[in-house]
């Protein structure tokens, strides 16, 4: 009579498609039949290491059979144990929303180990038929792909099925960029607003909204004409909290124009007149507290757009306008990248490539002058 394999012992084999597998006994059912779990890896060594970890978890009582875990159970564990500790709060909130609104209702009841590309592809198609935006479909794919990448690391799945589906179409909306005349109209309409300096600085610096809201007087040197971007304010579930800039490049020093220096000096005088001299924030509400996005848009930004006769847009479009003005004035893309705080110059170039064709005529004209000089 052959010896019964002990609990936690495993075997390793290679499938016909080249994937290495390890089976591990995860106890027995009521009929004495072994319950087996399968671990996957690209190489024999990788699956051996996973088997050793699984055996250790078996002995400690912490092993979870991947084949019994639903997509919803896995996504919950991923959000809490992987996403929450590794991403910004605003990013986590966005991930959690995608999981709750789109993923769990559609594929949450499926066993994680049985999730296949056809099911995922059908989910994207159904989302479009249900009227979901291109951005929602794109975000759903991004979140699921990232989650399944972690499932692969945790040996819960043999592959990331999102690699085998067609990505949802990208929502490549055209950037709303103000012309120099429209920028002038905006700033004139903002002159009567208590936050006039905020708009001057936004156009001048290209700072993100959260970076402007998080700016403190300790970060401003009006004598030198420079500001330091070291924090951002984020609003999550109604709570305002300071956070780190979007990337390492986000922490930066920005030299500001004389227009911004003058506007900030006038703004400082206004704050003293309002009795807010002790407020640390450069731009604050009437009580000295940090600005809230919803209040700012409703009470300041949207009314200014209306007075200026400008189309409705996002505040973030002022950042785009600043960037395009820089590039149009011949500022080197590398300098623009550093000023904007983009993590890589490729980000700057990809976002603003639409302004480069309009600069081609200027380049051609410069070469005309070069060739003319060579003839003389």
N, C-alpha and C positions, 0 to 999 in steps of 0.2 A: 504494500500500500504506500503510495507516494506521500511524502510529508506535505501537509497543508502550509501554503505560504503564510508567513506571519503578518500581522497588521503593520502596515507601514513599509513592508518590503516592496521593491519595484523592479521592473524590467525595462530595458531600453531597446528600441528598434528603429529602423529607418523606413518611412513610408515610400511608396512608389513615386510620389511627387518630390522626393528629396527632403522632406521635412522629418527631423528627428523627433521621436516621441518617447515618453517614459510613462508607464502605467504604475499607479500606486494603489494599493489596497486601502480603502477608506472605510473599513468595518464590514459588517455583514448585515443582510436584511433578515426579516423574520423567518425566512426559509433556509437560512444558513448560506445563502448565495453571496459571494463577494461583491461588494460595491467598489467599483474602480473609478479612479480619476485619471485623466490623461494630461500630461504636461508636454509642451512643445518647445522646440528650439531649432536654430539654423544649423547648429553643429552638435556633434555627440558630446563634446565637452560642455557646451552650454546647457544641454538638457540634463547632463549628469549633475551640474551645479544646482539646477532647479530641483532635481530629485532629492539631493541632500538637504536643501532648505525645507522642502515639503515634508521629508521624514522627520526633521527637527520639529516642525510645526505640529506634526501628528503626535509626537511624544509629549509636546507641551499643551496639546489640546486646542491650538489656535488655527489648525488647518481648515480651510473652507473649500469645498469642492466646487471648482469653476463651472462644472456642467449642471450644477443645481442652482446657480446664481442667475437671477433674471437681469435684464438690461437695466431696469429701474433700480434694483438693489446695487448693482455695480456703479451706476452713475451717482447714487447717493454717497457711496464710499469714496468715489473719485473726487467729488466736490469737497468733501470734508477733509480727506487725508492727503490729497495731491494738489487740487486747485487752490483751496483756501490759503494754505501756507506759502504758495509760490507766486501768486499774482496779486495785483493791486485790488483794493476793495471794490472799486468801480468795475473792474474786469470780472471779479468773482460774481458780483451782482448780475452782470450781463450773462455770464455762463449759467448761473442758477436759473435765471428767467428762461433761457433757451431750453434747459433740461425740463423745467416744470411745464412750460407752455407747449413746446413742440415735440420733444423726444419721448417723455414718459407717456403722454396720452396715445402716441402712435405706435411705439415699439417697446414700451416699458415692460409688457408682460411676456415678451419673448425671452427664452433662455439665452444668456449671453453667448454660450458656446454654439448656439444654432443660428445666430444672426448672420445673414449672408448678404452679398452685394445686391442681389435682386430685390430683397426686402428694403434695403436702404434706398436703392434707386426708385422703387415704387413710392416710398415715403416722400421723396423730393417732388415727384410728379403729382402726388395727391395734394401736397402743400400748395403747389401752384394752382391746381384746380380749385382749391378751397379759398383762393384769393390772397395767399401769403405773398408778401413783397419779395422781390429778388434779394434784397438785403437780408430778410429773415431766413430765406432758404440758404443763402451763403453762410450766414452765421451758424445755422444748424449744422451744416456740413463741417465748418471749422471746429465747433465744439465737439461733435461726435468723433471727428478724426483725432483730435487731441486726447480725448478720453480713451479711445481704443488704442492709441499709442502707449498709454500708461498700462492698459490691460495687457498688452503684449509684454511689457516689461515685468508685469506681475505674474506672467505665465498663465493668465486666465484664458487667452485665446492663442491660436496658432498664427494668425495674421491679422492685419488691420484691413477689414473688408472695405473701408472707405478708399483704399488705394485702388480698388477695382471697380469704382463707379465713376460716372461722368459727373463732374462738379456742377452744381447749379450755376446758371448764368450769373455773371457778375453784374452788380448794380453800379455801372460806371456813369454816374450822373455828372453832367458838366458843372465845373466849378463856377460859383457866382463870384465874379471878380469885378470890383468897381474901377471905373476909369478915373483918371486924375481929376476930371471935372466932378464926378460923383463923390469922390473923396472930399473935395472942397465943399460940396453941398452938405455932406454929412457933418463935417466939422463946424460949418456955420450954424447948422441947426442945433448942434450940441453946445453952442456957446452959452446958452441960458440954463443949461443943465448943471446941477451941482457936481456932476461927475465928468465935466468937460475934459479934464486932463486925462481921464481914463481913455477916451477915444483918441486923443492925440498920441498917447503912448502906444495904444494898440496898433495904430497905423505905422508909427515910427519903428517899433521894436518887433512886431510880428509875434508877440507873446501869446500863448494860449490863454483862454479865459480863466482857467483855474490858477495859472501862474500870476496873472494880474490880480485876481482876488486874493492870492496868498502873499502879495508883496507887502513888506513892512518898511517903515521909515528907516529902520536900521540897515536895510538893503540898498538904500538910495544915497548916493553921494552927488549932491547938486553942484558942489564946487568943481569936482572933476568932470561931472557930466556922465555918470555911469551908474548902472544898477546891477545887482547880483540876483540871479534867479536861483533860489535854493529850496523852494517848497511850492507846493500847489495845494489849493483847497478843494476838497471833494465833498460832495453832498450825497450821502447814502442813507436811504430810508428816513429822510428828514433830518439827519444829523450831519453837521458840518465838521469835518476833521482835516487836519493838515496831513499832507502826504508827500512822498518823494516825487520829483519830476518824472516824466514819462520814461526817460532813459538816462544813462550816465551823461550823455551829451546835453541832457536837459539842464543840468547844473552849469550855468555859464554866466559870463560877464558881458553886458551889452552897453556899448557906448551910445548915448542918446543925443538927439539933435538939440539945438538951442530952443527950438519950438517946444519940445517936451520939457526942457529945464524951466522955461518961463511958465508953462502951463502948470507944472508941479509946484512951483513957488506960489502961484496964485491960488492953487488948490489948498496948499498948506495954510495960507492966510484965511481962506474960507472956513477951514476946519477950526481954527482958533476962534473965529467969530461965532461958530456954532457951539463952542464950548467942548470941542473934541480934541484938544491938544494932547491929551494923555492916551488917545487911542493908538495902538501899535500899527494898525492896518493903514496903508496909504489910502485905500478906497474902502470906506465903511458905510454902514447904514446910519440913520439919524441918531442912533444911540451909541455909536462907536463900535458896534459889533461887525463881524464879517458879513459881506454881501451874500445874499441868497440868489441863486440863479433865476428862479421864477419871479421874484420881486424885481430884480434888476431888469429882466426882459420886459416885464409888464409896465413898469413905471418909468423906465429910462430909454432902453434901446428901441423898442417898437415905436413909442411916440416920436423919437428923433427921426427914425426912418420915414414916418408919415409926414412930419414937418418938412423933411428934405425932399419929399416927392420921390423917394427911392423904393424899389420893389422889396417885398418882404424877403428876408434872408436870415441866415444864422449869424450869430456873433462871430463864429469861427471863420466866416467868409472875410472878415476884416484881416485875419491872419493871411488868408490866401491873397488878398489884395495887396498887402504889404510885401509879400514875397514876389508877386508879379511886378510890382513897381520897382523893386530892387533889381530884378533880372533885366527889366526893360531899360533901366538906367545904366546897364553895363556892369553891375556888381558881379564879381566872379561867383559862380555857383558854390564853390567851397566856402566863401565868406558868408553867403546866404545860408548855407547849411549850418554853420556855427552860430549865426545870429538866431536862426529859427529853432535850434536845438534838436535838429533831426539826428537820429542815431547814425545814419550813413548818408553819404552824398547821393547814393542811388535813390533814396527816398525823395530827396529834393528834386532830382531830375525826373523821376517817374511822375510825380504829382504835377509838375509845372512844365512838362514837355510841350503843352499846347501853346505856350508863349514863344517857344524857340523859333518856329517857322516865321513869325512876324519879325524876328531879329535877323533873318537870313539876308534881307535886302540891305540892311545896314552893313553887314559883313561884306557883301558884294561891293558896296559903295567904297568901303575902306580899301579893298583890293584894287579897285579902279584907280584910287589915288596912288597906291603903291606902284602899279604898272605905269601910270602917267609919269611918276617921278623917275622911273628907270629910263624913260625915253628922253628925258631932258639932259 
